[in-house]
Amino acid sequence: MAKAIQNGSILISEPFLGDPNFERSVVIICQHDKEGTVGLVLNRLSAMQLSDVVEVNETMFDAPLAVGGPMQPNTLHYIHRLPNLPDSLPIAADLFWGGDFEELTSWLNQGLVKDDQIKFFVGYSGWSPGQLEEEIEKNVWFVNNNAANKLLTLNTDTLWRDILKEMGGKYKMYANYPADPSLN
């Protein structure tokens, strides 16, 4: 039986997914309800920095932009550990999604936000009602409901492998699968 999806769940793609949008990806679920599911891919960096799309004082704060998913790539999203940011939506213990962007920009320009407190994304990942549950039943995704609180501090390049190793058991074995099994 698959683990229940909830806000803050982490999806880890199976090793040979074959979808370039989600191959070896780690996704945090920001919203899961009767309307569907919204998530952000945590380990796909774009070639852009925040300062490429938003007017910020680069000497006070700048950060790489991740590709949150294939949907609406012209939108900006963020998860953070800023509980006092107005209009933020809690998604896990000490982890929030969105919030008052003008206030956030002011904080960034004042140097009040540190790199390990926030992550920015262009685009997002989305599933219609029931679609994600079907994918989980087909073993497209592994679910971890206990990793959200450490996601902003882990290495993006090794995140997929690190989360699987931490899950232990059969997942630790998946972490060592080569990206191309024909090269094994």
Backbone torsions as a table, in degrees:
resi	resn	phi	psi	omega
1	MET	NA	136.5	-177.8
2	ALA	-75.2	149.9	175.1
3	LYS	-69.9	148.7	-179.9
4	ALA	-70.8	137.4	176.5
5	ILE	-85.4	140.0	177.4
6	GLN	-150.4	167.6	173.4
7	ASN	-57.1	134.3	-178.8
8	GLY	92.0	-8.6	175.8
9	SER	-63.8	149.6	176.0
10	ILE	-110.5	129.0	174.3
11	LEU	-102.9	133.0	177.1
12	ILE	-120.2	121.2	-176.8
13	SER	-69.0	147.1	175.9
14	GLU	-65.1	156.9	-170.4
15	PRO	-58.8	-30.1	-173.8
16	PHE	-121.4	46.8	-175.5
17	LEU	-58.2	-44.0	177.4
18	GLY	83.6	-2.8	176.6
19	ASP	-97.1	115.3	-175.6
20	PRO	-60.7	-22.5	177.5
21	ASN	-72.5	-25.3	-173.2
22	PHE	-130.3	6.7	-179.0
23	GLU	-59.4	123.4	-179.7
24	ARG	51.1	45.0	-177.7
25	SER	-104.4	159.4	174.8
26	VAL	-124.3	124.7	-174.7
27	VAL	-122.1	132.8	171.4
28	ILE	-97.2	135.1	178.5
29	ILE	-86.6	119.9	-179.9
30	CYS	-94.7	-31.5	-179.5
31	GLN	-149.6	126.3	177.1
32	HIS	-138.0	112.0	-179.4
33	ASP	-154.1	-168.5	-176.8
34	LYS	-64.3	-17.1	179.4
35	GLU	-82.0	-17.3	-177.5
36	GLY	132.2	-157.9	-174.2
37	THR	-135.0	138.4	175.2
38	VAL	-122.7	132.0	177.8
39	GLY	-141.6	170.9	179.8
40	LEU	-130.8	128.0	176.6
41	VAL	-73.2	125.2	-174.0
42	LEU	-89.9	-20.3	-171.2
43	ASN	-120.8	36.8	173.4
44	ARG	-126.8	101.2	179.8
45	LEU	-84.7	143.3	173.1
46	SER	-89.0	179.1	176.7
47	ALA	-88.4	3.8	-174.5
48	MET	-104.7	157.8	172.1
49	GLN	-107.3	162.4	177.0
50	LEU	-55.6	-40.5	-178.4
51	SER	-64.6	-14.7	176.0
52	ASP	-75.2	-21.3	-175.2
53	VAL	-122.7	-13.8	-178.0
54	VAL	-135.9	140.9	177.9
55	GLU	-77.7	102.7	177.3
56	VAL	-131.7	155.0	175.4
57	ASN	-76.1	101.9	-175.1
58	GLU	-59.7	-26.2	179.2
59	THR	-75.0	-22.5	179.1
60	MET	-91.0	-38.2	179.9
61	PHE	-163.7	134.2	168.9
62	ASP	-152.9	152.2	-176.8
63	ALA	-153.0	153.4	174.7
64	PRO	-69.2	151.0	175.2
65	LEU	-97.9	131.8	173.8
66	ALA	-91.7	159.3	174.6
67	VAL	-93.5	106.7	-175.8
68	GLY	-71.6	-18.4	179.3
69	GLY	155.6	178.0	-173.8
70	PRO	-79.9	-9.8	-175.5
71	MET	-88.7	135.0	177.8
72	GLN	42.9	65.0	-177.4
73	PRO	-66.4	-3.9	177.6
74	ASN	-96.6	12.0	178.1
75	THR	-108.4	152.2	-179.7
76	LEU	-111.4	132.3	179.3
77	HIS	-130.1	160.3	177.4
78	TYR	-154.6	144.4	170.1
79	ILE	-115.4	150.8	-172.5
80	HIS	-160.0	171.6	174.2
81	ARG	-116.5	52.7	-178.8
82	LEU	-121.3	79.8	-173.0
83	PRO	-62.2	-20.1	-178.5
84	ASN	-91.6	1.5	177.6
85	LEU	-72.9	117.4	-177.9
86	PRO	-57.4	146.3	175.6
87	ASP	68.1	13.3	175.7
88	SER	-73.5	146.8	177.7
89	LEU	-106.3	122.6	178.6
90	PRO	-68.3	135.2	177.3
91	ILE	-121.0	-17.5	176.3
92	ALA	-163.6	175.5	178.2
93	ALA	-58.5	120.8	177.3
94	ASP	61.8	28.1	177.4
95	LEU	-139.4	131.2	-172.9
96	PHE	-129.8	159.7	179.5
97	TRP	-122.6	130.1	175.2
98	GLY	67.3	-158.0	-177.9
99	GLY	130.1	179.9	-176.8
100	ASP	-62.1	108.1	-174.1
101	PHE	-69.6	-36.5	177.7
102	GLU	-62.6	-43.4	178.0
103	GLU	-63.7	-44.5	179.2
104	LEU	-60.2	-45.6	179.3
105	THR	-59.6	-40.4	177.0
106	SER	-61.1	-45.8	179.1
107	TRP	-62.5	-41.7	179.3
108	LEU	-61.5	-44.8	-177.7
109	ASN	-70.1	-18.2	176.1
110	GLN	-93.8	-2.4	-179.0
111	GLY	74.7	25.0	-177.1
112	LEU	-89.2	-3.1	-178.9
113	VAL	-119.8	133.8	179.2
114	LYS	-101.0	157.1	-178.7
115	ASP	-52.3	-39.3	-175.5
116	ASP	-82.8	7.8	178.7
117	GLN	-103.2	-11.3	-173.1
118	ILE	-153.8	150.5	175.6
119	LYS	-140.1	134.8	-176.7
120	PHE	-108.6	148.7	-176.3
121	PHE	-138.4	145.8	166.7
122	VAL	-104.9	131.6	-177.9
123	GLY	75.2	174.6	178.9
124	TYR	-150.5	173.1	176.5
125	SER	-108.9	139.8	-179.2
126	GLY	-141.4	148.6	178.5
127	TRP	-133.1	140.7	175.6
128	SER	-73.5	164.9	-179.6
129	PRO	-53.9	129.1	178.2
130	GLY	83.9	-18.4	-176.7
131	GLN	-63.5	-46.1	-177.9
132	LEU	-65.5	-40.5	178.2
133	GLU	-60.2	-39.7	176.8
134	GLU	-62.6	-42.4	179.5
135	GLU	-64.7	-37.9	178.8
136	ILE	-67.2	-41.7	177.6
137	GLU	-61.0	-30.9	179.1
138	LYS	-87.3	7.9	178.4
139	ASN	62.7	30.3	173.9
140	VAL	-74.0	-32.4	-177.6
141	TRP	-127.5	143.0	166.4
142	PHE	-98.6	145.9	-176.8
143	VAL	-114.2	133.3	174.8
144	ASN	-127.1	119.6	179.7
145	ASN	-100.9	14.3	-175.1
146	ASN	-128.4	19.8	-174.4
147	ALA	-119.9	-7.1	-172.2
148	ALA	-58.5	-35.1	-174.3
149	ASN	-70.6	-10.7	-179.1
150	LYS	-113.6	4.0	-171.8
151	LEU	-65.7	-28.7	-176.8
152	LEU	-79.3	-9.9	-177.6
153	THR	-109.7	-7.2	-179.1
154	LEU	-84.9	155.3	-179.3
155	ASN	-69.7	121.9	-179.0
156	THR	-58.9	-39.9	-175.7
157	ASP	-65.6	-31.0	-176.7
158	THR	-114.2	11.5	-173.5
159	LEU	-57.7	-48.0	-178.5
160	TRP	-56.5	-50.3	-179.0
161	ARG	-66.5	-42.8	-177.4
162	ASP	-63.9	-41.6	179.7
163	ILE	-65.4	-43.5	178.9
164	LEU	-62.8	-43.4	178.8
165	LYS	-60.9	-42.3	-179.3
166	GLU	-64.7	-31.3	179.4
167	MET	-69.9	-21.6	175.1
168	GLY	71.5	-173.3	178.2
169	GLY	53.8	-136.2	-177.8
170	LYS	-63.1	-27.5	-179.2
171	TYR	-67.7	-34.9	177.3
172	LYS	-61.5	-35.6	177.3
173	MET	-66.4	-42.7	178.9
174	TYR	-59.9	-33.8	-177.7
175	ALA	-60.6	-24.8	-177.6
176	ASN	-96.5	0.1	177.5
177	TYR	-62.8	135.3	176.9
178	PRO	-69.9	151.1	178.3
179	ALA	-62.0	-36.0	176.6
180	ASP	-123.3	101.2	-175.3
181	PRO	-61.8	-20.8	179.3
182	SER	-69.5	-17.6	178.5
183	LEU	-89.2	-1.0	-176.7
184	ASN	-73.0	NA	NA
